């Protein structure tokens, strides 16, 4: 099987042999350089509370195009440093959150799969770093899938909704107020995860609704797959699903405002860093599917990223490169704290400049991964102009429901040795090159020099994984697993 490194070498030879021809045939628009932005001066946040707010499934295009659906989150975007083209590092919530907490990408951090995707014991998390610096730390979440020990380490207070419990944002906001009271005069690091789309009828269908016009049920979507993207979007059920998603984001907007009001009432808002983001996007039939966790197209990985800290971080908008794996090292840099001693995949978005810091927009390549050995293995690298996606295992929309239904059986077969676990860097099953804006598909043969550069970035990342990556866990969802409750939570959400 060809590895990414061999692919990169082969494509490089092709590009060298055809370079004179390429200079004549490649349109001028492909040679555009990233537009520079003025550098921004940024101050330290070492004496500030740090509040991270995550809305589950919040798409990047909810800001700023949907001001009427998310007015308060758009207000926050205007008050902080708003990364308009930020992306997650996976379209799967647990793989993405692991990268967010550790600064390591999923494969290099050993956080792959569904049940197994959480920070490993060897990885230090952002919560541990802040706790070690004397911050009072808390994790409050309406998502039952993130209660693994890897996610909760470093948090002194933890409250996570369980399967079957009401996903009530107002209760979470109230608990945040109690956490701030518990903290007293201590600085705090608080992670708040609102249910977002998870609380919608897409995941909790109204059984009394007309099945012909009701929003799709996420657990059953794709069971009888026979529609194109346009047919899905235009159908009564498709329109109802999009409307239900929008309603969920409006409800989440109110929850975020409620949390900020709690910070204000506790006299902590003026001296706080508020980070607002999501862990993945949410496909609304753009690629023939509804929901996250199956592709790395922009609808699945583009997320808002806002850092609000008046007096320290200026209010501005940027098109510079940023992904969630960069957030932990960035916050710790501004707070004057150190992180994991091992090289991270994420990089601080801020550079030290004496006692100050600066932000300069770049077009650094962004890597994302979706690695669920039982279902799909996809890697991507993107710049402001291009995205290259390569998969050694890809599932079309019409195959996905069956793969979910067989997940338990497949995972246990791999664990028992009766089925071989797929290679992370195996033979190419599918690759595509798309051009921004709009993710317009482009022929690989027309732009080999672009593919060569993109493949080289992934090949270098593969090398880092092989040299310094944490061991990958073997998939298993047996009933004898130590975290049987977590398995039940994942099954209730349709992950297994």
C-alpha positions in Angstrom: 0.0 0.0 0.0 1.2 3.5 -0.8 1.9 5.7 2.2 1.3 9.4 2.2 5.0 10.0 2.0 5.3 7.8 -1.1 2.4 9.6 -2.7 4.0 13.0 -2.0 7.3 11.8 -3.6 5.5 10.5 -6.7 3.5 13.7 -7.0 6.6 15.7 -6.6 8.3 14.0 -9.5 5.2 14.6 -11.6 5.2 18.3 -10.7 8.9 18.7 -11.5 8.6 17.0 -14.9 5.6 19.2 -15.8 6.6 22.5 -14.2 7.0 24.4 -17.5 3.7 23.2 -18.8 2.0 24.1 -15.4 3.2 27.7 -15.6 1.2 28.0 -18.8 -1.9 26.1 -17.8 -2.6 27.0 -14.2 -5.0 30.0 -14.0 -3.6 33.1 -12.4 -6.1 32.9 -9.6 -4.4 29.8 -8.3 -1.3 31.8 -7.6 -2.9 34.3 -5.3 -1.0 34.9 -2.1 -2.7 35.1 1.3 -3.6 38.7 1.9 -1.6 40.2 4.8 -3.3 41.8 7.8 -1.9 44.4 10.2 -0.4 42.8 13.3 -2.4 43.3 16.5 -1.0 44.0 19.9 -2.3 41.7 22.6 -1.9 41.9 26.4 -1.4 39.3 29.1 -4.3 37.4 30.6 -2.5 36.0 33.6 -4.7 37.7 36.1 -8.0 36.9 34.4 -10.6 34.2 34.7 -10.8 31.9 31.6 -14.3 30.8 30.5 -14.6 28.5 27.5 -18.0 28.2 26.0 -18.9 25.5 23.5 -22.2 25.1 21.6 -22.6 21.6 20.2 -22.9 21.6 16.4 -22.6 25.4 16.0 -21.7 25.9 12.3 -19.2 28.6 11.3 -21.7 30.3 9.0 -24.1 31.0 11.9 -21.8 34.0 12.5 -22.2 36.5 11.0 -24.8 35.5 8.3 -27.5 34.6 10.9 -27.6 37.6 13.2 -31.3 37.2 13.7 -30.9 33.6 14.8 -27.9 34.1 17.0 -27.9 37.8 18.0 -25.9 37.6 21.2 -23.1 35.3 19.8 -22.8 37.8 16.9 -22.5 40.6 19.6 -19.7 38.6 21.2 -18.0 38.3 17.8 -18.0 42.1 17.5 -16.5 42.5 21.0 -13.6 40.0 20.6 -11.0 38.7 18.2 -13.1 36.8 15.7 -11.4 34.1 13.6 -13.8 33.9 10.7 -12.2 30.9 9.1 -11.4 28.7 12.1 -11.9 25.0 11.9 -12.1 22.0 14.2 -9.6 19.2 13.9 -12.2 16.5 13.5 -15.9 16.3 12.8 -16.3 13.8 15.6 -17.0 15.5 19.0 -14.7 13.4 21.2 -11.8 13.4 18.8 -12.1 17.2 18.4 -12.4 17.8 22.2 -9.4 15.7 22.8 -7.4 17.9 20.4 -8.9 21.0 22.0 -7.8 19.9 25.5 -4.4 18.6 24.7 -3.0 20.5 21.7 -2.5 17.2 19.9 -4.2 16.0 16.7 -6.3 12.8 17.0 -3.9 10.2 15.6 -0.8 11.7 17.2 -2.6 12.0 20.5 -4.0 8.4 20.3 -7.5 9.7 20.5 -9.3 7.9 17.7 -12.4 5.8 17.4 -15.7 6.5 19.1 -15.7 5.0 22.6 -11.9 5.2 22.8 -11.5 8.8 21.7 -10.3 10.8 24.7 -7.0 12.2 26.0 -4.6 9.5 27.0 -3.1 9.4 30.5 0.3 10.6 29.1 -1.3 13.8 27.6 -1.5 16.8 29.8 -4.7 18.8 29.4 -5.4 22.5 29.5 -7.4 22.0 32.7 -4.4 20.4 34.4 -2.2 23.3 33.4 -4.6 25.9 34.8 -5.2 23.8 37.9 -1.5 23.5 38.5 -1.2 27.3 38.3 -3.8 27.7 41.1 -7.0 28.2 39.1 -10.2 26.7 40.4 -11.4 24.5 37.5 -14.8 23.3 36.5 -16.4 21.3 33.6 -20.2 21.7 33.1 -21.6 19.9 30.1 -24.9 18.8 28.6 -23.3 16.2 26.4 -23.1 12.7 28.0 -20.5 11.4 25.7 -17.6 13.4 27.2 -17.5 12.0 30.7 -14.4 9.8 30.1 -11.5 10.1 32.6 -9.4 11.7 29.9 -11.7 14.6 29.6 -12.4 15.2 33.3 -8.8 15.1 34.6 -7.7 18.5 35.9 -11.2 19.6 36.8 -12.1 20.1 40.4 -15.8 20.3 39.8 -17.5 18.2 37.1 -21.2 18.0 36.2 -22.1 16.2 33.0 -25.6 15.2 31.9 -26.3 11.5 31.7 -28.3 9.6 29.0 -32.0 10.1 29.6 -31.6 13.2 31.6 -33.2 16.5 30.3 -30.6 18.6 28.5 -31.6 21.8 30.2 -29.4 24.8 29.4 -30.9 26.9 32.1 -29.9 24.4 34.8 -26.3 24.5 33.4 -26.3 28.3 33.6 -27.5 28.1 37.2 -24.8 25.5 38.0 -22.2 27.9 36.5 -23.3 30.6 39.0 -22.9 28.1 41.9 -19.4 27.2 40.6 -18.4 30.8 40.7 -19.6 31.1 44.3 -17.6 28.0 45.2 -14.5 29.5 43.7 -14.6 32.5 46.0 -11.7 34.9 45.2 -9.8 32.3 43.2 -9.2 32.7 39.5 -11.2 30.2 37.5 -10.9 28.1 34.4 -14.4 27.0 33.5 -15.5 24.9 30.5 -19.2 25.1 29.7 -20.6 22.8 27.0 -24.2 23.6 25.9 -26.2 20.9 24.2 -26.9 23.0 21.1 -28.2 20.7 18.3 -28.1 17.8 20.6 -31.2 19.1 22.5 -33.2 19.4 19.3 -35.9 17.2 17.9 -33.3 15.9 15.5 -32.0 13.8 18.4 -35.2 13.7 20.5 -38.0 13.3 18.0 -41.6 14.1 18.7 -43.3 10.7 18.4 -46.7 12.4 17.9 -45.5 14.4 14.9 -46.5 13.7 11.3 -43.7 11.4 10.0 -44.1 13.0 6.5 -43.2 16.5 7.7 -41.4 16.0 11.0 -37.6 16.7 11.2 -35.4 13.6 10.5 -34.5 11.4 13.4 -30.7 11.3 13.6 -30.6 7.7 14.7 -32.6 6.6 11.7 -31.4 9.0 9.1 -30.0 7.2 6.1 -31.8 3.9 6.9 -33.8 4.1 3.6 -31.4 6.4 1.7 -32.5 7.4 -1.7 -32.4 11.1 -2.1 -29.9 13.6 -3.5 -28.7 16.7 -1.5 -31.1 19.0 -3.3 -34.0 16.7 -2.9 -33.3 16.3 0.8 -33.0 20.1 1.3 -36.2 20.8 -0.6 -38.3 18.1 0.9 -40.8 18.8 3.8 -38.7 16.8 6.2 -35.5 18.4 5.0 -36.9 21.9 5.5 -38.2 20.9 8.9 -34.8 19.6 9.9 -33.0 22.8 8.9 -35.6 24.9 10.7 -35.2 22.7 13.8 -31.4 23.2 13.7 -31.8 26.9 13.4 -34.2 26.9 16.4 -31.7 24.9 18.4 -29.0 27.5 17.7 -31.3 30.3 18.7 -32.0 28.6 22.0 -28.2 28.1 22.5 -27.7 31.8 21.8 -30.0 32.6 24.7 -28.1 30.1 26.9 -24.8 31.8 26.1 -26.3 35.2 27.0 -27.5 33.7 30.3 -24.0 32.5 31.1 -22.5 35.9 30.3 -25.1 37.5 32.5 -24.1 35.2 35.3 -20.5 36.3 34.9 -21.6 39.9 34.9 -23.7 39.4 38.1 -20.7 37.8 39.8 -18.5 40.8 38.9 -16.2 38.6 36.8 -17.0 39.5 33.2 -14.8 42.6 33.0 -11.8 40.6 34.1 -12.5 37.4 32.1 -11.4 35.9 28.9 -14.4 34.4 27.2 -13.8 31.9 24.4 -16.7 30.9 22.3 -16.5 28.0 19.8 -17.9 24.6 18.8 -16.2 21.3 18.4 -17.5 20.5 14.9 -20.0 21.8 12.3 -23.1 20.2 11.2 -24.0 19.1 7.6 -27.4 20.3 6.5 -27.7 18.1 3.4 -24.9 19.9 1.6 -23.1 16.6 0.8 -26.1 14.4 1.0 -26.0 13.9 4.8 -27.4 15.4 8.0 -25.1 15.7 11.0 -21.4 15.5 11.8 -18.8 12.7 12.1 -18.5 11.3 8.5 -16.5 13.8 6.4 -14.1 16.7 6.7 -15.9 19.0 4.3 -16.2 22.6 5.6 -19.8 22.2 6.7 -18.5 19.5 9.2 -15.4 21.3 10.5 -15.9 25.1 10.0 -16.6 26.6 13.5 -16.8 30.0 15.1 -13.8 31.0 17.3 -14.0 34.2 19.3 -11.6 35.3 22.1 -13.1 38.2 24.1 -10.9 39.9 26.6 -11.4 43.7 26.6 -8.2 45.5 27.4 -6.1 42.6 26.5 -7.3 41.2 23.2 -8.5 43.8 20.7 -11.9 43.6 18.9 -11.0 42.6 15.4 -11.8 40.1 12.6 -9.2 38.0 11.0 -9.0 35.5 8.1 -5.8 34.0 9.5 -5.3 30.3 10.0 -6.7 29.0 13.3 -7.9 25.6 14.4 -9.1 24.3 17.8 -5.8 22.5 18.4 -4.2 25.9 18.7 -6.5 27.2 21.4 -4.9 25.6 24.4 -1.3 26.7 23.7 -2.6 30.1 22.8 -4.5 30.7 26.1 -1.6 29.3 28.1 0.9 31.5 26.3 -1.2 34.6 27.1 -1.5 33.5 30.7 2.3 32.9 31.0 1.9 29.2 31.7 3.7 26.2 30.2 2.0 23.2 28.7 3.0 19.7 27.8 6.8 19.2 27.5 6.3 17.1 24.3 6.0 18.9 21.0 2.4 19.8 20.3 0.6 19.9 17.0 -1.1 23.1 17.9 0.8 26.4 17.9 0.1 29.5 19.9 -1.6 32.1 17.8 0.2 34.8 19.7 3.9 35.6 19.8 5.7 37.1 22.8 6.9 40.6 22.3 8.6 41.6 25.5 5.9 41.8 28.2 3.3 42.1 25.4 2.1 39.7 22.7 1.2 40.1 19.1 -1.1 38.4 16.7 -0.2 38.2 13.0 -2.5 36.4 10.6 -0.9 33.5 8.6 -2.0 31.0 6.1 -0.4 28.0 7.9 -1.9 24.7 6.7 -4.6 23.2 9.0 -4.8 19.5 9.5 -8.0 17.6 10.4 -8.7 13.9 10.9 -11.6 11.6 11.3 -10.4 8.2 12.3 -13.0 5.6 13.3 -11.4 2.3 12.2 -14.8 0.5 12.1 -16.2 3.1 9.7 -13.9 5.6 8.1 -10.4 7.0 8.0 -10.0 10.4 6.5 -7.3 13.1 6.7 -7.3 16.6 5.3 -5.1 19.6 5.0 -6.3 23.1 4.1 -5.1 26.6 3.4 -7.1 29.7 2.7 -7.4 28.6 -0.9 -7.3 24.9 -1.1 -8.3 21.7 0.8 -6.9 18.3 0.0 -8.8 15.3 1.5 -7.5 11.8 1.4 -9.1 8.7 2.9 -8.0 5.1 3.2 -11.6 4.2 4.2 -14.6 6.3 3.1 -18.3 5.6 3.6 -20.8 7.1 1.2 -24.0 8.5 2.8 -26.0 5.4 1.7 -23.6 3.1 3.6 -23.5 4.9 6.9 -26.6 3.7 8.7 -25.6 0.1 8.2 -22.1 0.8 9.5 -23.5 2.4 12.6 -25.8 -0.6 13.2 -22.8 -3.0 12.8 -20.4 -0.8 14.9 -20.5 -3.0 18.1 -20.0 -6.2 16.2 -17.1 -4.7 14.1 -15.3 -3.2 17.1 -15.4 -6.4 19.1 -14.2 -8.4 16.1 -11.2 -6.1 15.8 -10.6 -6.4 19.6 -10.8 -10.2 19.4 -8.4 -10.4 16.4 -10.9 -11.9 14.1 -10.9 -8.7 12.0 -7.9 -6.6 11.2 -7.8 -3.0 12.2 -7.5 -0.7 9.2 -4.2 1.1 8.7 -4.1 4.8 9.6 -2.0 5.5 6.5 -3.2 2.7 4.2 -3.9 2.6 0.5 -5.8 5.6 -0.9 -9.5 4.9 -1.2 -10.6 8.3 -2.3 -8.9 11.7 -2.6 -10.3 15.1 -3.6 -9.0 18.6 -4.0 -11.4 21.5 -3.5 -11.0 25.2 -4.0 -12.2 28.0 -1.8 -14.5 29.8 -1.6 -17.3 27.4 -2.0 -15.3 24.1 -1.8 -15.5 23.8 -5.6 -14.2 20.3 -6.6 -11.0 20.5 -8.8 -9.3 17.8 -10.8 -6.2 16.5 -9.1 -4.4 16.2 -12.5 -5.0 19.8 -13.3 -3.3 21.1 -10.1 -0.6 18.5 -9.3 1.7 21.1 -7.7 -1.0 22.0 -5.2 -1.6 18.3 -4.4 2.1 17.7 -4.0 2.4 20.5 -1.4 -0.7 19.3 0.5 0.4 15.6 0.4 3.8 16.6 1.7 2.2 18.3 4.8 0.3 15.2 5.6 3.3 13.0 4.9 5.3 15.1 7.4 2.5 14.7 10.0 2.5 11.0 9.4 6.2 10.9 10.2 5.6 12.8 13.5 2.9 10.3 14.4 5.2 7.4 13.8 8.1 9.0 15.7 6.3 10.6 18.7 2.6 9.6 18.5 0.8 8.0 21.5 -0.3 4.4 21.0 -3.7 3.9 19.4 -6.3 2.1 21.4 -7.9 -1.1 20.1 -11.6 -0.6 19.4 -14.0 -2.4 21.7 -17.6 -1.8 22.9 -18.1 -5.0 24.8 -20.6 -4.9 27.7 -17.7 -5.9 30.0 -15.9 -2.6 29.2 -15.1 -0.6 32.4 -17.2 2.4 31.2 -20.4 0.6 30.3 -22.4 3.7 31.3 -20.5 5.7 28.7 -21.3 3.1 26.0 -25.0 3.4 26.9 -24.7 7.2 26.5 -23.1 6.8 23.1 -25.7 4.3 21.9 -28.5 6.6 23.1 -27.1 9.4 20.9 -26.7 7.2 17.8 -22.8 7.0 17.9 -22.9 3.2 18.3 
